[in-house]
Amino acid sequence: MQMNLWVVLCSGGMLGLSAGSVLANPPDSVNWVDQGVTPPVRDQSLCGGDVAMVTAEAVDSLEAIHGVSQADTSIQQLIDCTAAYGGQGCNGADLVSGLKYIVAHGVMTNAAYGPYTASDGVCRASGGPLRISSYTQLPRGDCDALQAAVARQPVMAAVGVSSNTSVPGFANYSGGVLTDCGANPAPNHSVLVVGYTPDYWIVQNSWGASWGENGFIRLKRGNTCGICEYAAYPKY
């Protein structure tokens, strides 16, 4: 498990719906895991590659909604090749650095580029066949916009995770609905919001399936851990 040096840079199918834009009247509950479009929980290990990982997961989920069941976006390529767009390898990244890269160049699959190594590497190939047309960043702190976007597709978001594990919080979460993240640190960890109910957000983390609830955490609805502060999603 490692929280990265998360860099904030603010720049401007299923359920009978199509992905890519928000809903004016989103349903009360959504769970994209149950819809079968999200990739399995992964483990970023000691590399602060959560932005690359969550970018790949968001793109793969979008592709699955559009019927591409095995997109398998290369995480390691997003670690190695996104420096020009705000990526810093295992030292973190701007939330949309990987999305910017994919819009500009496309991206390869894990099989074509090589597996995730949990370490920095030299960029071995620029671009690839997997593409998105654009991306959208949600208004900062707008939890209604986050709900509307998640109703369409899984959404990337940043949370503030305290390094103080002596008190209950995100880092040492083991189950239930987390209602408080303590000192409310600045965003430093990227996650995938894969659903919600009227009471909580359903969030997929990247610390392996042994963490939390099989790799997931439920956060109290609202801006718990700052989850509504910085969020974005790819567009097909």
C-alpha positions in Angstrom: 0.0 0.0 0.0 1.3 3.5 -0.9 -0.3 6.8 -1.1 1.2 8.9 -3.8 2.2 12.6 -4.0 -1.1 13.4 -5.6 -0.8 16.5 -7.8 -4.0 18.6 -8.3 -4.3 20.3 -11.6 -7.7 21.8 -12.3 -8.4 22.2 -16.0 -11.2 23.1 -17.5 -25.2 0.9 -22.4 -26.2 -0.4 -19.2 -29.5 0.4 -17.4 -30.8 1.6 -20.8 -28.3 4.4 -20.8 -25.2 5.4 -22.8 -22.0 6.5 -21.1 -20.2 9.8 -21.6 -22.5 12.5 -20.2 -24.3 13.1 -16.9 -27.9 12.4 -16.1 -30.4 15.1 -15.2 -32.4 12.7 -13.0 -30.1 9.9 -11.9 -31.5 6.8 -10.2 -31.4 6.4 -6.4 -28.9 3.5 -6.5 -26.3 2.3 -9.0 -23.8 -0.5 -8.8 -21.5 -1.1 -11.8 -19.8 -4.0 -10.1 -23.1 -5.9 -10.2 -23.5 -4.9 -13.9 -20.2 -6.7 -14.6 -18.4 -3.9 -16.3 -15.6 -3.1 -13.8 -12.2 -4.8 -13.8 -11.1 -6.8 -10.7 -9.5 -5.2 -7.7 -5.8 -4.7 -8.2 -2.9 -4.0 -5.8 -0.6 -1.0 -6.6 1.9 -2.3 -4.1 4.7 0.1 -3.1 4.3 2.2 -6.2 2.2 5.4 -6.1 0.6 4.4 -9.3 -3.0 4.7 -8.2 -3.8 7.4 -10.8 -2.5 5.1 -13.6 -4.4 2.2 -12.2 -7.7 4.0 -11.7 -7.4 5.6 -15.2 -7.0 2.1 -16.7 -10.0 0.9 -14.7 -12.2 3.8 -15.8 -11.3 3.3 -19.4 -11.8 -0.5 -19.2 -15.2 0.0 -17.6 -16.3 2.5 -20.3 -15.2 0.1 -23.0 -17.1 -2.7 -21.3 -20.3 -0.6 -21.2 -19.8 -0.2 -25.0 -19.4 -3.9 -25.5 -15.6 -4.2 -25.4 -15.2 -6.8 -22.7 -11.4 -7.2 -22.7 -9.9 -3.8 -23.2 -7.3 -4.3 -20.5 -5.7 -0.8 -20.7 -1.9 -0.9 -19.9 -1.3 0.4 -16.4 2.5 0.3 -16.9 2.4 2.4 -20.0 0.5 5.1 -18.1 3.2 4.9 -15.4 6.1 5.1 -17.9 4.8 7.5 -20.7 2.7 10.3 -19.2 5.3 12.7 -18.0 4.4 15.3 -20.6 0.9 15.3 -19.3 1.5 15.5 -15.5 2.5 12.0 -14.7 5.3 11.4 -12.3 5.6 7.6 -12.4 5.4 6.0 -9.0 5.6 9.4 -7.4 2.0 10.3 -8.3 0.2 12.2 -11.1 -2.4 14.7 -11.9 -5.8 12.9 -11.8 -6.3 13.4 -15.6 -2.7 12.9 -16.8 -3.5 9.4 -18.1 -6.7 10.6 -19.8 -4.9 13.4 -21.5 -2.3 10.9 -22.8 -4.9 8.5 -24.1 -6.8 11.3 -25.9 -3.6 12.4 -27.6 -2.0 9.0 -28.4 -4.2 6.1 -27.5 -2.8 3.3 -25.2 -1.8 -0.3 -25.5 -3.2 -3.3 -23.6 -1.3 -4.9 -20.7 -0.5 -7.9 -22.9 1.0 -5.8 -25.6 3.0 -3.3 -23.5 3.9 -5.6 -20.6 2.5 -6.2 -17.1 2.4 -3.7 -14.2 5.7 -3.9 -12.4 4.9 -1.5 -9.4 8.1 0.4 -10.4 9.1 3.2 -12.8 10.1 2.2 -16.2 11.3 3.7 -19.5 8.5 4.4 -22.0 8.8 1.6 -24.5 6.0 2.6 -26.9 4.0 5.8 -27.6 0.3 5.4 -27.9 -1.8 2.4 -28.9 -5.1 1.2 -30.4 -7.3 1.8 -27.3 -8.7 5.3 -27.5 -11.1 7.7 -25.9 -12.4 10.9 -27.5 -12.1 13.2 -24.5 -12.7 13.4 -20.8 -14.8 15.5 -18.4 -13.8 17.0 -15.0 -16.7 17.5 -12.7 -17.2 20.8 -10.8 -15.1 20.9 -7.7 -17.1 19.8 -4.6 -20.3 19.0 -6.5 -21.6 15.8 -5.1 -24.8 16.0 -7.2 -22.6 16.1 -10.3 -20.7 13.1 -9.1 -23.9 11.1 -8.5 -25.1 12.0 -12.0 -21.8 11.0 -13.6 -21.6 7.7 -11.7 -25.1 6.9 -12.9 -23.6 6.8 -16.4 -20.3 5.0 -15.7 -17.6 4.4 -13.1 -15.8 7.7 -12.3 -12.3 8.5 -11.2 -12.0 10.5 -8.0 -9.4 11.6 -5.4 -9.7 11.2 -1.7 -7.7 12.5 1.2 -6.2 9.7 3.2 -4.5 10.5 6.5 -1.2 8.8 7.3 -2.3 8.6 10.9 -3.4 4.9 11.2 -3.8 5.1 15.0 -7.3 6.4 14.6 -10.1 4.9 12.5 -10.1 6.2 8.9 -9.6 5.3 5.2 -6.2 3.7 5.6 -7.2 1.1 8.2 -10.8 0.7 7.1 -12.1 -2.9 7.5 -15.8 -2.7 6.8 -19.0 -0.8 7.2 -19.8 2.7 6.1 -17.0 5.2 6.8 -18.4 8.5 8.0 -15.3 10.5 8.8 -11.8 10.7 7.4 -10.4 12.5 10.4 -8.2 15.5 9.7 -9.5 15.8 6.2 -6.1 15.8 4.4 -5.7 17.2 0.9 -6.4 14.7 -2.0 -3.5 12.2 -2.1 -5.1 9.0 -3.4 -7.1 8.1 -6.5 -10.0 5.7 -6.5 -12.8 4.5 -8.8 -16.4 5.3 -7.7 -18.4 2.3 -9.0 -21.8 3.1 -7.5 -23.9 4.6 -4.8 -27.0 4.2 -2.7 -28.9 6.9 -0.9 -26.6 6.3 2.1 -23.1 5.7 0.7 -20.7 5.8 -2.2 -19.3 2.4 -3.4 -15.6 2.9 -4.1 -13.1 0.5 -5.6 -9.6 0.9 -4.1 -6.2 -0.4 -5.4 -4.7 -1.9 -2.3 -5.7 -5.5 -3.0 -8.7 -7.6 -2.2 -7.6 -8.3 1.4 -8.1 -4.6 2.2 -11.5 -3.2 3.3 -14.5 -5.1 2.0 -12.8 -7.3 -0.6 -10.9 -4.3 -1.9 -13.9 -1.9 -1.7 -14.9 0.8 0.7 -18.3 2.4 1.4 -18.1 6.1 2.1 -21.0 8.1 3.6 -22.8 10.0 0.9 -21.7 13.6 0.7 -18.2 14.8 0.4 -16.7 12.2 2.8 -12.9 12.2 2.5 -13.2 14.9 -0.1 -14.5 12.4 -2.7 -16.5 15.1 -4.6 -13.6 17.6 -4.8 -11.8 16.2 -7.8 -13.4 13.7 -10.2 -13.3 12.9 -13.8 -14.4 10.4 -16.4 -13.4 9.3 -19.9 -15.7 9.8 -22.9 -16.0 7.2 -25.6 
